[in-house]
């Protein structure tokens, strides 16, 4: 539901005055980093923020900050294009070593199997993309 107090032309710093305190905290670094209006945010901002911020804080913190901004944009009817293109980093949902060790052996073995399968699929997909690019390039 759109907050009528927040205008699309506001910056994050201006808009964050109208959100909950925990959201303000998560948006603070965004406000310091980008002084653009909400309507002007695009996927490039998200990717740049992800790359730069991940050098300073753990991935889960970056993910919470990105999710908070995206939710604010969506609440205001913005950010649809970002949602279509944004993919959180793979390690965002990874279990910590402690969490993994706490799982039963059978679950750990299954996770390892699935991770191998995902790696193989990524390699296959990458190879297929390269083959398609080469074929398309040869046609032109």
Secondary structure, 3 states (H helix, E strand, C coil): CCCCCCCCCCEHHHHHHHCCHHHHHHHHHHHHHCCCEHHHCCHHHHHHHHHHHCCCCCHHHHHHHHHHHHHHHHHCCCCHHHHHHCCCCHHHHCCCHHHHHHCCHHHHHHHHHHHHHHHHHHHHHHHHHHHHHHHHHHHC
